[in-house]
Amino acid sequence: MPVLTTPRAAAIVCALLPGLAHAAEPSFQFTAIEGGTIDLADFRGHPVLVVNTASLCGFTPQYDDLQALSDKYQSRGLVVLGVPSNDFNQELASGAEVKEFCELNFNLKIPLTEITHVIGPDAHPFYQWMAQSHNFTPGWNFNKILIGAEGQVLGTWGSAPKPTASAITSRIEAALP
């Protein structure tokens, strides 16, 4: 399946190929913090928790919970993806600083993207799709989006619920094989 980077492209493909109705959700690519590409299509068949993060935020301790989720559920297929963003003016100046901060302070091993816009006209296509198709826009750092094994949105949460909260883990567990 081709990588679709805009909601419009996904709609066109789905209209032209109605047999792909179950795969109607588009796939998106992010640049990894250490370089290379993180393609959500590579995670088909696995639930993915996507979280916009920031290193200098009051919710930054949630990195511990994100790593705990990954440690607990990764063997069953969960992918936890951190998307550092400075849209709320609480991120470090560079990807290298973010990576070092997360490794030193949280022993973070989950994949991270480069610093990415999550709101506004420059928002990453994934976040534009979430706003347009699912009426969800991060209101602050550490908003959580659970994507199901087939690319469907299974849940969204704001900053306050910890990633290990039962409202989130119950949805994750239901999505795991």
Residue frames relative to the residue before (quaternion, step in Angstrom):
aa qw qx qy qz dx dy dz
M 1.0000 0.0000 0.0000 0.0000 0.00 0.00 0.00
P 0.4675 -0.6878 0.4657 0.3027 3.63 -0.82 0.83
V 0.5029 -0.6153 0.5053 0.3364 3.53 -1.24 0.47
L 0.1604 -0.7928 0.5851 0.0586 3.54 -0.72 1.11
T 0.1683 -0.8422 0.5081 0.0647 3.54 -0.64 1.05
T 0.7583 0.2605 -0.2000 0.5631 3.60 1.21 0.02
P 0.5982 -0.5632 0.4164 0.3894 3.58 -1.13 0.51
R 0.6234 0.5475 -0.3425 0.4408 3.60 1.04 -0.77
A 0.6483 0.5077 -0.3229 0.4666 3.60 0.93 -0.85
A 0.6399 0.5185 -0.3255 0.4645 3.60 0.97 -0.81
A 0.6546 0.5153 -0.3152 0.4545 3.60 0.93 -0.87
I 0.6428 0.5228 -0.3217 0.4583 3.58 0.99 -0.83
V 0.6652 0.4969 -0.3074 0.4649 3.58 0.86 -0.94
C 0.6763 0.4935 -0.3001 0.4571 3.59 0.89 -0.91
A 0.6390 0.5133 -0.3296 0.4685 3.59 1.05 -0.69
L 0.7006 0.4628 -0.2658 0.4736 3.58 1.02 -0.80
L 0.7831 0.2315 -0.1056 0.5674 3.56 1.13 -0.65
P 0.1229 -0.8485 0.5090 0.0766 3.60 0.44 1.15
G 0.5655 0.6045 -0.3848 0.4083 3.60 1.16 -0.40
L 0.6595 0.4924 -0.3107 0.4755 3.57 1.22 -0.28
A 0.2349 0.8153 -0.5076 0.1496 3.61 1.17 0.36
H 0.6544 0.5051 -0.3253 0.4592 3.60 1.01 -0.73
A 0.7167 0.3806 -0.2358 0.5347 3.59 1.21 -0.42
A 0.2288 0.8353 -0.4759 0.1530 3.56 1.18 0.60
E 0.6076 0.5447 -0.3749 0.4400 3.58 1.11 -0.45
P 0.4325 -0.7133 0.4832 0.2659 3.60 -0.80 0.93
S 0.3609 -0.6893 0.5741 0.2549 3.53 -1.30 0.23
F 0.1785 -0.7997 0.5704 0.0579 3.53 -1.13 0.66
Q 0.2618 -0.7406 0.5993 0.1540 3.51 -1.23 0.61
F 0.1298 -0.7437 0.6521 0.0685 3.51 -1.16 0.81
T 0.4218 -0.6346 0.5643 0.3177 3.55 -1.24 0.38
A 0.4174 -0.7109 0.5138 0.2376 3.56 -0.84 1.03
I 0.6173 -0.5873 0.3809 0.3591 3.56 -1.11 0.70
E 0.7313 0.3795 -0.2335 0.5165 3.58 1.11 -0.63
G 0.6492 -0.4672 0.3082 0.5151 3.58 1.30 0.21
G 0.6528 0.4752 -0.3794 0.4517 3.55 -1.21 0.32
T 0.4852 -0.6691 0.5010 0.2567 3.52 -1.35 -0.10
I 0.1762 -0.7087 0.6713 0.1271 3.50 -1.22 0.71
D 0.0741 -0.8057 0.5876 -0.0098 3.56 -0.47 1.23
L 0.4171 -0.7235 0.4885 0.2529 3.59 -0.59 1.12
A 0.5639 0.5983 -0.3886 0.4159 3.62 1.14 -0.50
D 0.5989 0.5728 -0.3570 0.4311 3.59 1.13 -0.56
F 0.6979 0.4610 -0.2616 0.4816 3.59 1.22 -0.42
R 0.2963 0.7488 -0.5369 0.2514 3.62 1.21 0.23
G 0.7519 0.3344 -0.2763 0.4964 3.53 -0.94 0.91
H 0.7297 0.3252 -0.2010 0.5669 3.57 1.32 -0.12
P 0.4345 -0.6519 0.5311 0.3226 3.59 -1.03 0.60
V 0.1468 -0.7767 0.6098 0.0571 3.56 -1.14 0.75
L 0.1729 -0.7461 0.6347 0.1029 3.56 -0.92 0.96
V 0.1128 -0.7940 0.5971 0.0163 3.57 -0.53 1.24
V 0.0083 -0.8141 0.5775 -0.0610 3.57 -0.73 1.12
N 0.2885 -0.7257 0.5926 0.1976 3.58 -0.81 0.98
T 0.1243 -0.8379 0.5314 -0.0073 3.56 -0.64 1.16
A 0.0546 -0.7606 0.6434 0.0672 3.54 -1.38 0.15
S 0.4778 -0.7257 0.4353 0.2359 3.55 -0.93 0.94
L 0.7738 0.3462 -0.1705 0.5024 3.60 1.09 -0.59
C 0.4490 0.6943 -0.4213 0.3727 3.56 1.16 0.70
G 0.6015 -0.5626 0.4270 0.3733 3.56 -1.20 0.46
F 0.6828 0.4647 -0.2830 0.4876 3.60 1.21 -0.43
T 0.3661 0.7687 -0.4651 0.2427 3.61 1.26 -0.02
P 0.5955 0.5640 -0.3916 0.4170 3.67 0.97 -0.55
Q 0.5199 0.6314 -0.4243 0.3887 3.62 1.20 -0.20
Y 0.4538 0.6561 -0.4665 0.3822 3.60 1.22 -0.14
D 0.6087 0.5478 -0.3549 0.4510 3.61 1.02 -0.74
D 0.6783 0.4875 -0.2876 0.4686 3.58 0.95 -0.87
L 0.6198 0.5333 -0.3466 0.4597 3.59 1.03 -0.70
Q 0.6637 0.4817 -0.3045 0.4845 3.57 0.97 -0.84
A 0.6247 0.5378 -0.3370 0.4549 3.60 1.02 -0.78
L 0.6347 0.5153 -0.3279 0.4734 3.61 0.99 -0.80
S 0.6561 0.5053 -0.3109 0.4665 3.55 0.90 -0.92
D 0.6561 0.5141 -0.3150 0.4540 3.59 0.89 -0.92
K 0.7056 0.4822 -0.2651 0.4465 3.59 0.93 -0.89
Y 0.8372 0.2638 -0.0856 0.4714 3.57 0.83 -1.00
Q 0.4458 0.7134 -0.4602 0.2837 3.62 1.17 -0.18
S 0.6542 0.5229 -0.3239 0.4401 3.59 0.93 -0.81
R 0.6916 0.4341 -0.2694 0.5105 3.59 1.24 -0.41
G 0.7173 -0.4971 0.2289 0.4312 3.58 1.29 0.19
L 0.5130 0.6523 -0.4375 0.3463 3.62 1.16 -0.20
V 0.1335 -0.7358 0.6580 0.0881 3.54 -1.14 0.80
V 0.1349 -0.7570 0.6356 0.0694 3.56 -0.92 0.96
L 0.0677 -0.8138 0.5769 -0.0175 3.57 -0.65 1.16
G 0.2022 -0.7721 0.5946 0.0969 3.56 -0.77 1.08
V 0.1195 -0.7817 0.6111 0.0348 3.55 -0.94 0.98
P 0.2069 -0.7935 0.5595 0.1200 3.62 0.01 1.23
S 0.0261 0.7947 -0.6036 0.0594 3.54 -0.99 0.90
N 0.2587 -0.7517 0.5864 0.1553 3.53 -1.15 0.68
D 0.3124 0.7859 -0.4875 0.2171 3.60 1.20 0.35
F 0.7375 0.3354 -0.2159 0.5451 3.59 1.19 -0.41
N 0.5154 -0.7104 0.3642 0.3116 3.55 1.31 0.59
Q 0.5941 0.5608 -0.3830 0.4311 3.57 0.96 0.84
E 0.5475 0.5953 -0.4088 0.4227 3.57 1.13 0.57
L 0.5776 -0.5739 0.4565 0.3587 3.54 -1.24 0.52
A 0.6830 -0.5623 0.3133 0.3452 3.56 -1.27 0.40
S 0.8218 0.1202 -0.0458 0.5551 3.61 1.07 -0.58
G 0.6459 -0.5200 0.4006 0.3899 3.51 -1.29 0.39
A 0.6249 0.5424 -0.3415 0.4457 3.58 1.01 -0.77
E 0.6542 0.4998 -0.3114 0.4747 3.59 1.01 -0.79
V 0.6326 0.5239 -0.3298 0.4654 3.58 0.99 -0.81
K 0.6608 0.5164 -0.3044 0.4516 3.57 0.85 -0.99
E 0.6756 0.4838 -0.2929 0.4730 3.59 0.87 -0.94
F 0.6367 0.5351 -0.3226 0.4519 3.60 0.94 -0.89
C 0.6969 0.4790 -0.2736 0.4583 3.58 0.86 -0.97
E 0.6589 0.4992 -0.3115 0.4686 3.58 0.99 -0.77
L 0.7189 0.4640 -0.2598 0.4476 3.59 0.85 -0.97
N 0.7732 0.3838 -0.1926 0.4667 3.58 0.89 -0.92
F 0.8151 0.2249 -0.0902 0.5262 3.59 1.08 -0.62
N 0.3266 -0.7511 0.5049 0.2725 3.60 1.27 -0.06
L 0.1843 0.8347 -0.4920 0.1652 3.53 1.11 0.84
K 0.0888 -0.8117 0.5772 0.0071 3.53 -0.86 1.04
I 0.4704 0.6618 -0.4592 0.3605 3.61 1.25 -0.01
P 0.5645 -0.5826 0.4361 0.3896 3.60 -1.13 0.44
L 0.1344 -0.7652 0.6274 0.0529 3.52 -1.14 0.82
T 0.3696 -0.6871 0.5741 0.2484 3.53 -1.16 0.63
E 0.6065 -0.4696 0.4467 0.4605 3.53 -1.30 -0.05
I 0.6605 -0.4603 0.3765 0.4583 3.60 -1.24 0.20
T 0.0497 -0.8377 0.5346 -0.0997 3.53 -0.58 1.30
H 0.4352 -0.6583 0.5410 0.2908 3.57 -1.09 0.69
V 0.1420 -0.8053 0.5730 0.0542 3.57 -0.95 0.93
I 0.7519 0.2473 -0.1708 0.5868 3.59 1.29 -0.14
G 0.7521 0.4209 -0.2881 0.4173 3.53 -1.31 0.29
P 0.7553 -0.4214 0.2691 0.4238 3.54 -1.34 0.01
D 0.7023 0.4355 -0.2705 0.4939 3.60 1.18 -0.43
A 0.3281 0.7632 -0.4989 0.2471 3.59 1.26 0.20
H 0.5897 -0.5603 0.4555 0.3618 3.52 -1.18 0.70
P 0.6235 -0.5737 0.3724 0.3787 3.63 -1.02 0.68
F 0.5852 0.5618 -0.3804 0.4442 3.63 1.06 -0.59
Y 0.7125 0.4420 -0.2580 0.4801 3.57 0.87 -0.94
Q 0.5826 0.5378 -0.3731 0.4818 3.60 1.15 -0.50
W 0.6475 0.5152 -0.3066 0.4705 3.57 0.98 -0.87
M 0.6429 0.5148 -0.3270 0.4633 3.59 0.95 -0.84
A 0.6627 0.4999 -0.3049 0.4668 3.61 0.97 -0.83
Q 0.7347 0.4409 -0.2387 0.4570 3.58 0.84 -1.00
S 0.7862 0.3639 -0.1729 0.4685 3.57 0.83 -0.96
H 0.8059 0.2480 -0.1007 0.5280 3.57 1.13 -0.62
N 0.4007 -0.7571 0.4417 0.2667 3.56 1.32 0.22
F 0.5421 0.5886 -0.4163 0.4317 3.57 1.02 0.84
T 0.0522 0.7587 -0.6442 0.0813 3.52 -0.82 1.12
P 0.4930 -0.6494 0.4705 0.3375 3.61 -0.82 0.86
G 0.2803 -0.7623 0.5643 0.1481 3.55 -0.94 0.95
W 0.7723 0.0071 0.0128 0.6351 3.54 1.32 -0.26
N 0.7010 -0.4250 0.3475 0.4553 3.56 -1.28 -0.19
F 0.8288 0.2595 -0.2063 0.4507 3.53 -1.34 0.46
N 0.2883 0.6838 -0.5903 0.3176 3.55 0.89 1.02
K 0.2472 -0.8003 0.5400 0.0824 3.54 -1.00 0.89
I 0.0667 -0.7697 0.6349 0.0088 3.54 -1.06 0.90
L 0.1575 -0.7797 0.6004 0.0822 3.58 -0.74 1.06
I 0.1398 -0.7746 0.6162 0.0285 3.53 -0.73 1.19
G 0.4013 -0.7420 0.4919 0.2154 3.57 -0.84 1.00
A 0.7508 -0.4359 0.2872 0.4049 3.51 -1.37 0.23
E 0.7374 0.3680 -0.2171 0.5232 3.59 1.16 -0.55
G 0.6598 -0.5458 0.2996 0.4207 3.58 1.23 0.34
Q 0.5220 0.6382 -0.4175 0.3820 3.60 1.23 0.03
V 0.4703 -0.6497 0.5143 0.3036 3.57 -1.16 0.63
L 0.1945 -0.8133 0.5445 0.0651 3.57 -0.68 1.17
G 0.8003 -0.1476 0.1013 0.5723 3.57 1.19 -0.38
T 0.1168 -0.7573 0.6380 0.0763 3.51 -1.28 0.52
W 0.0449 -0.7848 0.6181 -0.0081 3.54 -1.11 0.78
G 0.4972 -0.6472 0.4958 0.2969 3.54 -1.19 0.56
S 0.7857 -0.3527 0.2592 0.4371 3.52 -1.31 -0.42
A 0.6695 0.5830 -0.3127 0.3378 3.56 0.85 -0.99
P 0.6804 0.4586 -0.3457 0.4553 3.66 0.74 -0.79
K 0.4231 -0.6779 0.5375 0.2694 3.55 -0.90 0.94
P 0.6006 -0.5796 0.4008 0.3778 3.61 -1.06 0.61
T 0.6978 0.4550 -0.2694 0.4831 3.59 1.17 -0.51
A 0.3762 0.7265 -0.4883 0.3038 3.60 1.26 0.19
S 0.5954 -0.6094 0.3870 0.3527 3.58 -1.04 0.76
A 0.5880 0.5744 -0.3788 0.4252 3.62 1.06 -0.59
I 0.7009 0.4264 -0.2546 0.5119 3.58 1.09 -0.68
T 0.6987 0.4782 -0.2970 0.4415 3.60 0.77 -0.97
S 0.6112 0.5385 -0.3727 0.4445 3.62 1.06 -0.58
R 0.6490 0.4926 -0.3177 0.4850 3.61 1.04 -0.69
I 0.6224 0.5287 -0.3375 0.4681 3.58 1.04 -0.78
E 0.6818 0.4975 -0.2986 0.4455 3.58 0.80 -1.02
A 0.6457 0.5192 -0.3200 0.4594 3.59 1.03 -0.74
A 0.6945 0.4766 -0.2685 0.4674 3.58 1.15 -0.61
L 0.5959 0.5800 -0.3609 0.4223 3.58 1.24 -0.27
P 0.5398 -0.6116 0.4563 0.3554 3.60 -1.13 0.55
